């Protein structure tokens, strides 16, 4: 699902100027499946905050920041993504692998997430005029 969503968000960013990223630190020895999805420093802080806070699903967090060399003001928003039943088919227990080798249907190693784990999040950066 995230591969398809990433394709759509590239066009969305071009049209609106709003940057949308799907970020994850991965789990254990596994980093994110796509290295481009590694969180930046702000996104990493948000992941830590949501891991520590144990907030109920459906709540995000945002703030105004000055970014980059030009100190341009942006609004950044992070919406945490928690593992649900559908996620477990690819990211769950490797012993449930459909091929019996610990890999999902796309050939990636299953990371061993469990229901309700914080998987990462959707990060949005809005330009402020």
Secondary structure, 3 states (H helix, E strand, C coil): CHHHHHHHHHHHHHHHCCEEEEECCCECCECCCCHHHCCCHHHHHHHHHHHHHCCCCCCEEEEEEEECCCCEEEEEEEEEEECCHHHHHHHCCHHHCCCCCCECCCCCECCCCCCCCEEEEEEEEEECC
